[in-house]
Amino acid sequence: MSRSGELVPACAGRLGLDPEAGSSALTDFFDLQPNRWLRVVPGRGTFAWPLEGPPTAIVKRFRGDGWKERLYGLRTADVRSPAQREFDNLRRLAADRIRVPGAIGWVEHGDRSLVAMEHVPHQETLKELLAGAEPHEVRGLLERLLELVRALHGQGWYHRDLYLQHILVTAGELCLIDVGRARRRRSPRRRWFIKDVGALLASMPESVPRAAFERFLAGYLDGRGIASASERRWWARSVEARARRIRAHVPRHGEEGDLPPPLLP
């Protein structure tokens, strides 16, 4: 069963597509075999387009969906393919003034789906930049990170994979990527915010002083209006516990970029 998604006409040129063809033109990317993958995990592969030369777009292909996402979709009557979820999240986050790659389009065919987004020119992720930063640079970078996380959580969004490697640094600004699992709720559970902040701590380079993250957390709690000393200590303990669990987690699969994508066409 095929379902035509959506194509943003103003962005179609980044993929060399005819805007009048609609999202069905994206189906050609289902069978494309790149010579290099940016990331490959079971059921998902990401590559840059065009295959040669400077990239203008990022294409992410999926086969199926995780059982937790399927169960959540059935429970909430929100059944969408992973490609549509990521496309919708890119559009909604941008509307909420969160810097993300521009959404180009999505399409699905059977259990396969595909989303295309703008390539964001960058040299490093925030994790990489922090690892080599001087102390005064670390402070400035964490202040920008604080602004991003405050804006994200303040509008009810939680990322669910908020690692520093999922934040690009482009022209001095931070750009959030891998937003397919992000959700926005009117009354989000506190534990999801703790998981996001714990993921930031777990992915913090060892070169970043502990005191720098403590200042970040203090600023985050100030922004949330959490003034009670006991509650702030509870948050600090909870974030640390979450970070420890994340660090102890052994990935079920690798994320190398030069492997053929398992379970993908």
N, C-alpha and C positions, 0 to 999 in steps of 0.2 A: 504494500500500500504506500503510495506516495502522497506527500502533502507539500504543497508549495509554501514556502515561508515568505520572508519579506526581504526586499533589496532596497537600500537607500540610494535613489538615483544619483544624488550628488556625489556619492562615494564610489559608484560602480566603476568609474574610470581607473581607480587604483588597482582593479583586477583586470582591466582591459575588457570589460563587459559592456554590452549594449544595454543601457538602462531600460529600453523598451522591451527587452526580452524578459524582464522580471527575474525573480529568484530562481526560476527553472534553469537559467544559464549556469548557476552554481553547481548543478549536478555533474558537470564535466570534471570537477575537482574530486569527485568520489573515487575515480579510477586512476588519478594521476599518481605516479610513483616518483617522489622526490629522490634526489641522490643524497640528500642530507636531511635529517629530521632534527628539529630544535629540541623536541622532547617526545619520548615514547614510553607509554605505560600500557598495560593490558587494556584493550578497548578504546584507546585514545592515542592519537598522533598529531603532532603540531609541526607545521613547516612554514617557511617564508615564501612569499611570492613577489616577483617572478623567481624562478629557480636559479637564474643566473643574473648577476648584477645587483645593484642596490635594491633592497626589499622595499616594497610600498605597502604590503599587506601581510597579515598573518592568518593562516587557515588552520582550523582545528577540526579534526574529524573524529567522530565517535561511532562505536558500535554498541548498541544497548545502553544500559544505564545501571548504576549501582543499586543494589536491592534496597538500601536504606532510602535512597531518593525516590525509588518507585513506590515504596510503602508510604512515605510521607506525602507523595503526590496523590495517592489514592485516598489517604485519610483526610486530606484537606481539599479534595476535589480540584487539584491543581496539577493535572497530568500534562506535562510538556516534555519534549525531548531535551537532552542536555544542551544541544545547540540553541534551541529556542530560549531556554533559560538564560544562557550566557548572553545572547543577543538582547533579550529584554532587560537583563541586569545592566548591561553596558548603557543602554538608552536611559534607564531610570536613574542610574548613578550620575550620569552626565547631567541630567535634568536637575539633580540635587546638588550640582556644582562640585562633585567629586571627580577629580581628574582620572580618566580612564581612556583606553584606546577608543577611537571612534568606531561605532558599529557599522558594518557594511551590509551584511545580509546573512540569512540562514535558510536552510532547506533540509528536508528529511525524506528518506525513502526506506520503507520498511523499518528495520531496527537500526538503520544507519542515519546519522544526521551530521550536519556540517555547519560551522559558523565562520564567517570571515570578518576580520576587524583591521583597522588601520595599524600599520607598523609605527611604533613610537621610536624615533631615533634616540639612541642612548649609548653610553659607553659602559656604564656599570649599573648594577643593582645597588640598592641602599646597603645591603649586607656587605658587598664588596667595597663600597666607598667608605663605610665606617671602619672596615678592617685596616685600611691604610691611612685613616684620617689623624690629624694632630688633635690634641685635646680641645683646642678652641673650635676646631671644625666639627668635632663630635657634638659639642654643645649646640651649635647651630643646626646640624642635621637632625638632632633629636627634637629640637624646638619645632622644626618643620613637620617631623613625624607626629608630634603631639597635635599640631593643628589638623593634620589629616585624620587621625584617629578620633579626635573630638568631633569633627564634622561628620564622620561616618557613624559613630555610635550615637551622637546627638540627634540624628534623624531616624534612629531606630534600625539602622543597618548593622549587621555583623557579618564578617567576611568568611569565617570558618576555616580559612587557610592563611591567616594573616602573618606569614613569615616575611622576614626582611627581603628575601630573594624574590618575593612577589610584589616588590615596589621598585619601580625604575626611577632613576634620576635623569631628568632630561631638561636641559637649559635651566638648571637651578631649581626645578620644580619636581615634585614627587607624583608619580603616576601609578595607580593601583592596577594590577593585572590579575589574571586567573580568578575572575569574579563569578564563575558559573555556579558555585555553591553558595554564594552570598544570599542572604535573605533580609527582608525588611518587615518588621512587625510593629504594630502600635504599642504593644507592651512586651518587648523582648525579654527573655529570661536573663537574669543576671549572669548565669553560668556561661552564656554564650559570649558575653563581654569579657569575662575572666579568661575564657579559652583564647580569645583573640589576643589579649594582652600577654597571656602566658606564652603564646606562640612567638610573639615579638621577643620576649626574654629568652626563650629557648634558642632562637636563631641569632641572638646578639653575639658578635665576635668577641673572643676572649680578650682582645686588646681594649675593648670598651670598659672603662672603670665601672665597678658596681655602683659607685655613688652617682654616676651619670644616669643610670637607669632608675635609681631611686628618685632622682629629681624629676625624671620623666613621669614616673608613677604618681608622684606628689602633684604634679601639674595636672595629670589626668583626673585624679580624684577631686582636685579643686574645681575643675571644669564640670564635674558631675555633682558638685555641691555636697560632697561627702566630707564633713568637718569633724565628726566624732573620732577621737583618738582610737577607741576600741574598734570601730568599724574600719578605719584605715589600716589598723594592724591586721584585721581579718582579711581585707583585700590583699595586703602584701603576702600573707601566708598562703592564701588561695592561689594567687598568681604564681608564686614560687612552686607550689605543689603541682600545678598544672604544667609548668615548664619542666619540672623533673620527669613527669610522666611522658611528656613529648620527647625529651632527650633519650629516655629509656626505650622508646618505641623503635622496633626494628622494621624498616620498610619491607613490604612484601615483594617488592619488585624494584629493579633499578630504574634510572632515569637518564640513561645515556642517549646521545643524540644520533649515533651512527648505526643503530640497529634497525632491522625491518620491524614494522609495527605489528605486534601480535594481535590477532583477532580483527585486523583491519584489512580491507580489500587491497 
